[in-house]
Amino acid sequence: MILIGIFTSKMCYLTKIIPYGTKTMKIISSSRQFGNLIKRTRKLHHLTQKELAAASGTGVRFVQELEKGKMTCELDKALKVAAMLGIRLEARLPMQHPYSVAAPYAEQ
């Protein structure tokens, strides 16, 4: 299990990533670390970049850039690649103050 921390000036978001067969927990704080996770998991599945691109509906260049940690990769495509590799992402919302009037993250 790997935790991704996304920090803004007022809030902290944690995203849990669970790659296939992984039981350790780490914090990923950069696109480069996420790219390394994608690359390691792809290799665990014995897939080439071309095979992963075809299976996830993206291009080979996108997979290459994602694995190198390009910060401007499209999130939707990155999620498709991660899902194809069996990586599950889970977001946890920040704790709410007990006296808050309304939860700002209410599901719609």
Sequence and secondary structure as in RCSB ss.txt:
>XXXX:A:sequence
MILIGIFTSKMCYLTKIIPYGTKTMKIISSSRQFGNLIKRTRKLHHLTQKELAAASGTGVRFVQELEKGKMTCEL
DKALKVAAMLGIRLEARLPMQHPYSVAAPYAEQ
>XXXX:A:secstr
 EEEEEE SS EEEEEEE TT    EEE SHHHHHHHHHHHHHHTT  HHHHHHHHT  HHHHHHHHHT TT  H
HHHHHHHHHTT EEEEE     TT SS TT   
